[in-house]
Amino acid sequence: MSSKKEVNNAMEDNKQTRVPKLRFPEFQGSEEWVKKPLAAYLVDCSGRVPSDTKLPVYSSTRDGLKRQDKYFDGRVLQNNNAYGVVPAGCFVYRHMSDDGLFKFNINETGSEIAVSKEYPVFRTKNLSPYFLLTKLNEGFDFKQFALSHKAGGTRTRLYFSKLCEWQTLLPSLTEQQKIADCLSSLDAQIAAQGRKVEALKTHKKGLMQQLFPREGETQPRLRFPEFRHAGAWDVRTIGDMFRLINGCAFKPEDWKPSGTPIIRIQNLNDPSAEFNYSQAPVLERNRVESGDLLFAWSGTLGSSFGARVWNGPSGVLNQHIFKVLMDEQQITLTFSLLALARVEEDIAKQAHGFKASFVHVKKSDLVKVDLPLPSLPEQQRIASCLTSLDALITAQTQKLAVLKTHKKD
């Protein structure tokens, strides 16, 4: 039986009230937000349909609800015996997480959809669904609650019954709806800005496909007017044009709290990632300066694998990354970056240890990959065009980040 002190503490928790720092004018002076359990506001809507259902099958992902036949390249993952059903307007989520974070989605398709029978499905009553959605997906208090249910192993499990136990601060239903309308409007702006960024990236990808020759060809389909009669591009190899210098094979025991930054793949992917340090002397061939071209030859295609220009501090290169040296009288740095990015898929075909999207390419295979090469003036013209487009993509991406930060704040 609970002690008198525990009972009193529980009563105090139930009386806990809060007022947000920012409130709409019509709610200034209104009742404070009250901490309440979710159980009274959630309704279990789980149902089942047979495995041969005609309903479209979706996966609940961190990027939203995705049709499986599109998400898995035309395939639908077979679910023995039955699928779960998500009615229109209902919540659904994957109840297991490898990192303790959960993503809740609402079925906004306008009709029923099928999902894994393991996914919990529910709706709200006397609670704004979009107000709750924001709290679940972006609220710090829910993240703490979810992580508190990690019990051994590597996965966190959050069943619907556990979700109902969560207690959170709630305002009146009218204030919930006002907040939800505001955030939904902001979400629409974020989505529109996200589409603009993706459209620019798609445009760049398409433009690169036109400005560079296709596999087996020596002239691009699209050429600037001053180069339309310049003739075929010269086909060289990566080995002809670049000198590739591998990084050092550091071991964890070589890492020190200070010294020369060790540039690892995590630092290429995320400029804010922490460095490990080396206190050993650095050979000039392994030293990296801002502006150097690097090529990660082991990683995930489309993210960690491939070429990029280093913009961080001076450091020493780690293994699995090449420093790329070139004769800029034959190929410019900017065009080198573009050319290597253009042939990444060709490089991946030469890779060993290739599984799913992970690429691990040997230097002996990499140097044999063909590299179509125009004259220096045409290189500079192409690089100028695509660099200008990159600047526009960066600016629009920054606007997207500002909108996301504004919503979070």
N, C-alpha and C positions, 0 to 999 in steps of 0.2 A: 504493500500500500504506500502511496506517496506520502511524504512528510508534509507537515503544515507549511513549511517554507517553500517546498516545491509547488504546492497548490497555489500559494500566494503569488509566486513568480509567474505561474501560468496565467493567473487572473490579470496580472499586470501586463503580460504580453498581449492578452486579448484587448486590453484597453489602450494599447499603444496607438498613438495618432501622429500624423505628420502633415505638414503643409509644404507643397513644392515651392522652390525659389521663384519660379515663373508661373503665373496663373493668368488665364484669360480674365478680362475686366469683369465680366458678369458673374464670376465665381469668387471675386475678392471678398473676403469676409464670410464665405460659405463654410459649411461644416468641414472639419479636417478629414484627411484620408484616414481610413481605419484598416488595421491589419486583420485580414480574415482568411480562413482556409478556403481553398478552391472547391472543395467537395460539393458545396451547395450550388455551385454555378456551372458544373460540368455534367453532361449527359452522355453516357456510353452509347455510341451508335454503331458498334461493330456488327457486321453481318457477313455471310458467306455466299459465294456462288461457285458452281462446279468449275473444274479446270478447263472445260470446253466453252466457257462463257464467251459471249459476243461483245462484252464490254471491253473498251480499250484498257490495256494494262499499263500502269504507270509505276515508276519508282519514285519514292520520296527522297530527294537528294538535298544537299546543302545549297544547290542552285535552284531549288524549286521542284515542283512536280514535273517529271520528264516521262514522256511516252517511251516505253521500252523499245519499241521497234525503231525509234529514232536515236535513243540514247545508246543502244547497243548495236548500232550499224545494221539495222534491219532484223535483228533477232529479238525474240521474246523469251525470257527465261521461264522455263517450265516449272510450275508450282504444283507438286503432287496433291491430288485430292480436291483442293479448293483454293480460291482466292478470297481475300477480304474485299469488302465493298466500302467505298467512300461516297456517301450522298453529297449532292451539290451543297456547298457552303459549310461542309464539315472539316474539322481539323484531322490531320494524319501526321504521324512521325515514326521514324525508326527508333525503336526503344532501346537499342544497343549502340554504344559509342566507344570508339577506341581511345579518344582523348578527353572524354568527359563532357563534350559539347554536343548539344542536340539542336536540330533544325525542325521547326514545326511549319507545316504548309497547310493552306486552305484550298479545297477543291473549288476553283473558280471557273471550271469548264462549262457549268450550266447543267450538267447531268451526272449520273452515277459513273464512277470509274472503278476498275479493279486494281488491287494492290496486293502485296504479300500479306498472307493471312496473319503474319506475326505483327503487322503494324497496328498500334492502337488507333481507334477512330472515335471522335467525340465532337459534340457541339456545345455551345454555351447557352445558358438561360439567364436572363437578367444581368448579362455582362456583355459589353461590346466585344465582338470577336476580334476586331483589328486592334483594339486597345490591348487585349490579352496577347495577341500575336506578337506585338512589339515587346511586351514584357518578357515573354518566353524566349524570343530570339535575341533580344538585345539587352535585357535587364541583368545587371550584375548580381542582384539577389537571387535570381533563378539559377544563374551559373553556379553560385555557391551551393545552392540546394542540390543541384544535379550532381556536383562533385562529391557531396557528402554521402552519396549512395554508392560510391565506388567501394566494393567489398572484395578485396583480393583479386588476383588475376590482372589482366590488362584492360578489361572492358568494364564500362559502367552500364548498368541495366536500370532503366527507369520505366516501370510498368505503369499502366493507367491508374491503378490503385495507389501507387506511390505519388503520382502527379497530383492526385486529389488531396493529398496531405499537405501540399505546399501552402504556406501562408504568405500573403503579400498585401501591400498597402493598396486600397481601392478607394476611389472617390465615388460620388454619386453617378448613376447611369448616364445622366445628362452630361456631366463633365467628361465622363469616359468617351462618349460619342463625339463631343467637341474636339477632344484631343485626337481621337482616331481619325476624324475628318481632316484635321490639320496634317497629321503624319502621313495619311494616305495621299494627300495632295503633294507633299514633299517626295513621297515614294514615286509618284508619277513623274515628277521632274527628274529624279535620279534615274529612273528607268529610261526616260527619253534621252538623257545625257549619255547613259550607258550605250544605248543604241547608236548614238552619233559616233561615239568612240569606236564601236565595233564596225560601223560602216566605213570609217576612215581606214581602219586596219585591213578590212576586206578590200577596199579600193587599192591600198598600197600593195597587197599581195597580188591582186590582179594586174596591177601596173608592172610589178616586177616580172610576172610571167610573160608580159608583152615586151618589156624592154630587154630581156635576156633571151638568148636562143633556147629553143626547146631541146630536149635530149635528142642527140643525133643530128641536130641542125647547126649551122654556123652563122645564121643571121637572125636577129630578132624580128618578130612580127610588127612591132611598132618602133619607129626610129625618128629621132629629131630631124627636121628638114635638112639641116646642114650636113647630115651623115647618111642620107638616103642612098647616095651613090658611092659610099666609101668602100663597098665590097664586104667580103666575109670577115668575120672575127677570126683571130688566130686561136686555135685550140691548143692550149698548153696543159700541163698537169699541175696539181698542187705542189708536187715535189720540184717542178721547174721554177715556180714563182716564189716559193716560201722556204725559209729555213725554220724548222720546228724544233724548239728546245724544251724538253720535258722538265717538269718541276722536281723538287727534292722529295724523297720518300721519308717524310717525318713520321716518327712514332709518338704516341701519347706521352711517353716519358721525356721526349724532346721539348714538349711544350713548357713554356715558362710564363710567369705573370707579367714580364716586361721584356723589352728588347725589340727585335725587328718583327713587324706584323707578318704572319704566315697567311698568304692569300689562298684560301680554300674555295671550293665550289659554293659553299654556303655564303661566302662573302661576295661572290659573283652574282648570286641570285638575289641577295638582300643587302643593300649598302649599309643598313643599320645593324647587321649581324655582328656579334662580338668577334674579335680576333683572338687566335692563339699566337704566342710569340716564341721566337727563337733567339738564343743568345750566342749561337755559333757564328763564325765568320761567314759572310755571304759571297759566293762567287758572282762575278759580274754577270755571267750568262744566266744566272737564276734570279737576278734582281729585276723587279718590276717597278716601273715608274708610271705615273698618271699619263694616259695617252697611249700606252702600249696596247697592241692587239693581242688578245688571248684566245685560245680555243680549248674548251673543255671536251676532252675526247672520251669521257665516260659519264653518262648521265641520261636524263629523260629528254627524249626528243620534244622540242617545242618549249622547253624551259631551261633545265640545267645544261643540256648538251649544246655545243656549238660555239660560235664566235661572238665576242663582244669586246668593246674597248674599255680598258680599266680606267676608272675615274677616281679611284681612292688614293690612299697614301702610298708612299714608297714601301716596298715590302719584298719578301722572298716567296717564290712560287712553290706551291705544294704539288705533289704528284697528281696525275690525271688531268693536268692542264698543260698545254703547250704555250710558250711565248712564241709569237709569230713574227719573224723578221722578213723584210722585203726590200727590194730595190725600188725606191719611189720614182725612179726615172722610167720604170717599166709599168708599175702598178701603184696607184695611190692607196694610202691607208683607208680612206673612206670607201673607195671602190672595193678594196680587199674585204672589208667587213660585209659589204653587200654580196659580193661574189661567193664568199664562203657560206653565207646564209642561204643563197639561192641553190647551192648544191648540197645542202644538209641531207635531203632525202636520198640523194645519190650516195653520199657518204654512209648513210645508215644501211644501205644495201650491202656495203662492204664489211659491215660490222660483224663481229663474233660475239657470242654471249647475248645475242639479241632475243629479248623476250618481252612481249607486249610492246611498250613504247620505250623500253630501256635500251640504250645503245652503248656499246663498248667497242671502239674501233682501234685496230693496231696501226701503228705508224706506217708499217710496210704496205698496208692497204690504202691508208689515207693519201699517201704521196702519189698514188697511181690514178686518183680521181681526176677526170677531165675538168679543165677550168677555161671556158671560152673567154677570150680577152680581146676587147676592141682597142683602138688607138688611145693614147693618153688624153687627148682633148675630148673624145667621146666618153671615156671613163668619168672625166670631171663633170661633163654635162649631165650624165645619168645620176651621179652622186649628188650633184647640186639639187636636182629635181626631187629625189627621194629624201634627201636630208631636210628639205623644206617641208615635205609632207610629214616627216618625223616630228618636226617642231610643232606642227599643227596638232598632231596626235597627242604630243606631250601636253600642250596647252589645254586641250579638251579633257585629257585625263586628269589634269590638275583641277579643273572645274568640277569634275565628277567627285574627286576626293573632298573638295570644299563642301559640296552638297551633303556628302555622307557624314562629314565632321559636324556640319550644322545640325543635322538630324540627331546625331549622337549627343551633342551638347544640349 
